[in-house]
Amino acid sequence: MNRNRRIFIVVFVVFTTIVALLAIDMGRRTTAPWNKRREAERAFDGTNKTKKDVTQVDTLGDTLLTP
């Protein structure tokens, strides 16, 4: 096997491995179309106890410009 062919094979294997790892990573981070309904039900089931009360007025923003 000559040198150019060996370099080509090594670069091909490295490139294919990187693309495969990226595809696996993207596949783990996304939801399949047939699971989207269950994913939304879990996200918005109403049992989230960490909701933040955003109805209060921010008074610090008004005092930044006063001397």
Backbone bond lengths (Angstrom), bond angles and torsions (degrees), N, CA, C in turn:
res aa  C-N    CA-C-N  psi(-1)  N-CA   C-N-CA  omega(-1)  CA-C   N-CA-C  phi
1 M - - - 1.447 - - 1.528 108.26 -
2 N 1.321 116.38 125.70 1.453 117.87 -178.42 1.533 110.84 -78.84
3 R 1.309 114.79 172.39 1.469 120.89 -171.87 1.529 111.91 -67.01
4 N 1.326 117.62 -41.00 1.461 121.00 -178.46 1.526 112.02 -63.76
5 R 1.310 116.02 -40.03 1.461 119.57 179.40 1.524 110.66 -66.79
6 R 1.310 117.50 -39.80 1.465 121.31 179.13 1.536 110.38 -64.03
7 I 1.331 117.56 -43.05 1.469 121.40 177.69 1.526 110.04 -62.57
8 F 1.331 116.95 -42.59 1.456 120.79 178.75 1.526 111.25 -60.32
9 I 1.304 117.58 -44.55 1.463 121.27 -178.74 1.527 110.67 -65.53
10 V 1.316 117.89 -41.66 1.467 120.89 179.42 1.525 110.55 -64.64
11 V 1.322 116.85 -45.50 1.470 120.31 179.24 1.526 110.10 -64.44
12 F 1.313 117.95 -39.75 1.456 121.65 178.66 1.527 111.53 -62.64
13 V 1.312 117.40 -44.61 1.466 121.10 -179.85 1.527 110.58 -65.62
14 V 1.322 117.71 -42.97 1.467 120.85 179.27 1.529 110.31 -64.01
15 F 1.325 117.56 -45.63 1.460 121.42 179.84 1.526 111.22 -62.51
16 T 1.323 117.34 -44.93 1.458 121.22 179.76 1.520 111.10 -63.59
17 T 1.315 117.50 -38.95 1.462 121.05 178.15 1.522 111.12 -64.76
18 I 1.316 117.13 -43.36 1.469 120.56 179.73 1.527 110.64 -63.87
19 V 1.324 117.26 -44.21 1.467 120.46 179.73 1.526 110.48 -64.75
20 A 1.322 118.01 -40.34 1.461 120.92 178.90 1.525 110.99 -64.79
21 L 1.333 117.68 -41.78 1.465 120.23 178.37 1.525 111.47 -65.16
22 L 1.317 117.61 -39.51 1.465 120.29 176.49 1.528 111.37 -64.63
23 A 1.317 117.58 -39.96 1.463 120.75 178.82 1.524 111.09 -65.70
24 I 1.320 117.52 -40.49 1.464 120.93 177.75 1.516 110.33 -65.10
25 D 1.327 117.66 -41.62 1.462 121.43 179.04 1.526 111.02 -63.65
26 M 1.323 117.65 -44.11 1.466 120.41 178.65 1.522 110.69 -65.83
27 G 1.307 117.76 -36.24 1.459 120.97 179.03 1.513 112.77 -66.84
28 R 1.305 117.64 -33.53 1.465 120.39 178.41 1.515 112.46 -73.73
29 R 1.323 117.17 -28.57 1.465 120.75 -176.41 1.522 113.60 -85.84
30 T 1.304 118.75 -11.90 1.455 121.21 -177.31 1.516 110.49 -106.78
31 T 1.319 115.38 164.68 1.455 121.96 179.28 1.524 108.63 -108.36
32 A 1.303 116.24 137.64 1.457 120.24 177.97 1.527 109.69 -67.37
33 P 1.325 118.60 148.97 1.468 120.43 -177.58 1.522 113.30 -59.04
34 W 1.321 118.20 -32.69 1.457 119.85 -178.98 1.531 112.41 -79.11
35 N 1.329 119.39 -7.42 1.460 122.33 177.62 1.520 113.01 -106.42
36 K 1.309 118.73 2.61 1.463 120.71 -175.28 1.521 111.97 -64.18
37 R 1.323 119.71 -36.90 1.454 121.54 -179.62 1.525 110.59 -64.24
38 R 1.315 117.27 -45.16 1.466 120.14 179.14 1.521 111.54 -66.83
39 E 1.322 117.06 -34.62 1.463 120.65 178.17 1.528 110.15 -65.05
40 A 1.333 117.25 -41.55 1.464 120.75 178.54 1.523 110.68 -67.82
41 E 1.315 117.68 -37.35 1.466 120.09 178.82 1.523 110.72 -64.86
42 R 1.310 117.28 -38.95 1.467 119.65 178.56 1.514 111.58 -70.51
43 A 1.315 117.16 -33.16 1.461 120.11 -177.96 1.518 111.76 -75.14
44 F 1.325 117.86 -33.97 1.462 121.44 -174.50 1.519 111.98 -119.68
45 D 1.325 117.87 41.29 1.458 119.74 -177.52 1.524 113.46 -80.77
46 G 1.316 119.00 -6.77 1.455 121.33 176.49 1.514 114.52 87.38
47 T 1.313 118.80 2.49 1.462 120.49 -179.84 1.516 111.95 -100.31
48 N 1.308 117.22 13.48 1.456 120.93 -179.31 1.524 109.30 -75.34
49 K 1.301 116.69 113.79 1.464 121.62 -177.69 1.522 112.06 -91.21
50 T 1.315 117.82 -2.02 1.462 120.43 -176.20 1.521 112.51 -100.20
51 K 1.319 117.75 17.19 1.461 119.69 179.97 1.517 110.24 -66.44
52 K 1.297 115.85 140.09 1.451 122.43 -177.39 1.525 109.29 -96.98
53 D 1.318 116.49 137.76 1.452 121.16 177.90 1.522 108.25 -79.95
54 V 1.307 116.46 110.83 1.458 120.58 -176.61 1.521 111.87 -105.38
55 T 1.324 118.33 16.04 1.461 120.73 -178.02 1.516 112.32 -87.78
56 Q 1.321 119.27 -8.48 1.455 121.58 -179.68 1.525 110.25 -78.88
57 V 1.333 115.23 149.64 1.461 121.07 -179.60 1.521 109.06 -86.62
58 D 1.319 115.86 136.86 1.457 121.26 178.13 1.526 108.46 -83.16
59 T 1.324 116.84 109.81 1.464 120.34 -178.59 1.520 111.77 -93.49
60 L 1.309 119.21 -15.32 1.461 120.97 179.41 1.521 111.72 -69.93
61 G 1.307 117.67 -29.92 1.453 120.85 -179.74 1.516 112.33 -64.91
62 D 1.336 118.05 -30.06 1.457 121.36 -179.59 1.521 112.27 -80.71
63 T 1.314 118.83 -23.31 1.459 121.19 -175.20 1.523 113.02 -91.52
64 L 1.303 118.95 -1.88 1.459 120.17 -177.83 1.525 112.21 -71.69
65 L 1.321 117.51 -28.86 1.460 120.11 -176.29 1.524 112.89 -92.15
66 T 1.314 118.60 -9.90 1.469 120.59 -179.58 1.518 109.63 -83.44
67 P 1.352 116.95 140.92 1.472 118.98 -177.71 1.512 113.47 -76.09
